[in-house]
Amino acid sequence: MPFLATIFSTGLLALALPNEIAPYGIAFLGFVCLVPYFNALAHCRSYRDAALLGAVFGALSHAATSYWLVYFQDFAIWTIGATSVAYGLLHAILAVFLRRFTLSPRIHPKNAGHPLLAETNPLRSFLIAAVWTVWEWQKSIGFLGYPWGLVAYAVNGVSPLIQIADSMGVYGLTFLLALANALISEAILFRKDTLFSFSTVRIGAAGYGFIFLGTLSVWFLVYGAWVLAHPTPIVDRVPIVLVQHNGDSWETGGEVQALKICQDLSREGKARMVKGDFELPGSVTPGAGDTAGMKPALVVWSETVLRRPFEDYRPFFRKSPPKDPFIPFLSELGAPLLTGAPVILDWERYDATNSALLISSRAEVMGSYAKSHPVPFAEAIPFWEYKWMRDFMKDVVGLEGGWVVGTDATVMEIKTPSGRPLRFGVPICFEDAFAGVCADFYRNGADILINLTNDSWSKTVSSETQHFVASRFRAVENRRVLVRSTNGGVTSVVDAEGRMIASLPLFTEASLPVLVPIQIPLAPTTYFLLGDWFPALMGALVLAFLLYDGAAGVRGRFRQNRKSRDGLKQPE
């Protein structure tokens, strides 16, 4: 039964998060998806059994939610196979900590003397939620970070709830949902322990836990409702054309075709904007007369549209695509173009960066940003300087090398029709899922973020929406607008409250001319100032409890040994 319950829990988690059936997830499942797993851990007879269940949960839940990694060229054995094994091992370790706080004295009588494990105890659920929060935080940061599959993403579409991210980050929602799951599991394990007894006006221990959960939920919702009623001020609106060309970046010979499609879609988007046929999101928008003849201040293409270094291949771009060359097109466009392209640092060693370029209508590079958080073992390979690693990656994995990692969160700038310059950061691909990477752009003066992404290789709706869901929290955390221009989706504009206010259908060739609102908060958010303070606090509390509990155990054994010694009969 524990194995079946664990497998059932992985299925619920996969449905709670964005998936092929429900593209943006099923919110209510986020409150119950971990219950079978927590109950299964409580029934384990040993830490070894718990670790085994954890390995099953980790491997299956990762495979079920990130199964689209199988489409990453011919590297499925590494992208989905090796990562599933890795998450199985990590969850095996996590399960040991979780079992420490899910031991039931009714299931394990030997533990009945432990104060935490005596009957129902809300502290146990609190600690379980804290451990889960620390886990999701640690898996989402650093070079090996993978901020996908967080239980918090289940409620990404519940606008009042997600507003709390401006102070606690996404991990405040992780704690809320993990606590709900832990308390429900507790209520099932101790179902005979009264929650509420109106005849005797008695509240059981579990009842206090649910009261705390309800209070926390109401706080989040009331705060969110207040924020939505008082949105972040709009200081400007900038006309931008987003292009989604839906090309296969791995198709041989598709470079010129992708360029041609992007150029045609850019012309189409510009023409629609000039006619006044474009998105006007926001509660206050210009009238029809104000938009007549408006031209884009910026055109944005996705990552990897330019496959060749622009500065080094100018002769190529003067002639390609045939009959509609790229450089003459820039002059016709009459607006800066933001797109992805490699930048060569050293031709002899072929050191190159995966970069975003801002190119003027005169074909001058106005700004460049090199991706600073690469995909581990794909775009950046640790220990590449050693021959054994190069041989392994080339002969076994099939990778010839990676990108040189950028070091600066470069902020670019363009002029706008209002005369107010627009400063923006350009996180590339999955960088917009990392709060720390995005915060660096704002610290350097960015007004908004414009993300360039190519997830089209995944061929799945769930991959596109999972990436979008992770990124939308960056808008809420900093109270700034997020613009996404992607190859296949989700091309969109997200306001400072995390709401999608303009978008294109997935996997279609289309352009999105839109008047992007520029929202600037009156003061920096708590999250911007303090970062991941909340999960760090949860980690400190868990550590403090473990140290206190360990010390209490030592003292208890010392007293017991002393009593045993005192009880020995003295020889006559």
C-alpha positions, 0 to 999 in steps of 0.5 A: 500500500505505501508504494501504491499511495506514493505512486498515486501522489506522483500522479496527483502532483503531475495533474496539479502542475501545468500538464497536457490535460490542464495547461495551467494546472489544477489548483485544488490538487495542490492542497492534497497531492502530497497527502498519500505520500506523507501517509505512506512515509508515516507507515514506514517501519524504518528510515531505509523504507522511507528512503526507498519510497522517497526514491520512487516519489522523486524519480516518478514525479520528476519524470511525470512533470518533466517528461518533455525532456525526452525530446531534447535531441538524442540526449533523452538518456541524460535529460530525462533518464539521468535527472530522474535518477538524480531526483530519486536519490535526492528525494531519498535523502529528503524522505529521511527528514520527512519521516522524522516528522511523520512518525505516528506513535499509533503506528510505531508504539516505541515513539509514543514517549516523544513529545512531538509524536504524542497524538496529534501535534500541529508542530509536526505538520509545521515542520513537515511544511518547513522541510518541504519549503527548504527542499523546493528552495534548494532545488531551485537555486545555484548552478544545478538549480531546476525551478520546475515542479514546485508544488506552489505552481499549482495555484499560479492562476489564483491571482489573489494568492500569488500576490504574497510573492512580493514579500515571501517569494514563491516559497510562501505558497510552497509552505501554505500548500505543504502545510495543508497537505501535512495537516490533512495527512495528520487528520487522516492518521489521527482521525479519532482525535477530535478536530472540533467538538461543539458539544464540549466547546473543545478544539482538538490539537489538529483543529488548532493546526487547521485554524492556523492554516485558515488564518494564513490562507485568509491573510494571503487572500486579503492581501492579494485582493488589496494589491489587485485593487491597488495595482502598481502605477503605470508610468509609460506605455511603449509600443512593441512588436513580439514575433513568434516564428515557430521554427525548428532551430535544430532543423538543418538548413532552417536558418535562412527560412527562420530569418525570412519568417521573422522578417515577414511577421515583423512587417505584419506586426508593424503594419497592424500597429500603424493601422491601430490594430494591436493590443492595448492592455491595461485599465487606462488605454489611449483612445483610437486617435492616439494610436493612429500611425503609431510605430513600434519602438522595439521589435523582439525576436526569440532566442537563437533566430540568428545562428551566426555571429552578427558582427562577423557575418555581415557579408552573409546578412547583407545577402541573406535571405535571398531577395530579402536580405537581413541588413536592408530589412533592418533599415526598412523596419525603422526600429531597434531589433532585439534577438538572440545570437552567438558572439565569438570571443576567440575564434581559435578556441571558438569561445562563444557566448549565447547572447541577446543583441540589440541592433539598430535600424542602421545595423549597429549593435546597441547592446549585448548581454551574454547568458550568465546562468547556462543550462548545466551539462548542456550549455556549460560543462563543469571541469571542461578544462580536464581531458577526462571530462572532455572525452566523457562528454564527447564520446559518451554524452555526445556534446562537443562543448558549451558556451562561455558564461557571461558575468554582467547583468547588462541593461539595454536602453531604447528611446520611446514615443513619450521621450522617457527612455526604456531600460530593460534586462534580457534574461535568456531562455530559462533564466527568467525562472531564476529569481536571483538572475532577474533581480540582478537586472533590476539592481542595475536599473532595468524598468522591465524584463524582456525574455527571449526563449526557444522551448519549441524543441519540447513539442509539448504544451506542458513544457511551454506553460510550465516555463511561463508559470515559473517566470510569471512569479518574477513579475510579482516578486519585483512588481515589474512587467515581464515581456516574453518573446518565444519561438513557440510559446508562451509569447506574452506580456505579464503585468506587475500583478502576474496577470497575462494581459496579452499573448499568442497561441502556442506553436503558431507563426504570429506577431503580437503588436502590443502597447506594453505598460511600464509599471514601477512600484513606489518602493522596492518590494520586500522580496527585492530587498531581502530575497529568499529570507522566508525559506532561509528562516524555515531552514533555521527553524528546522535546524534549531528543532533538530539540535534541540531535539537531539540535545533533549534525547541526550539528556533523556538517555543520561537521566535514564542511565543515571536512574539505572545506576542509582537503582543498582543494589549495593553489594552487602 
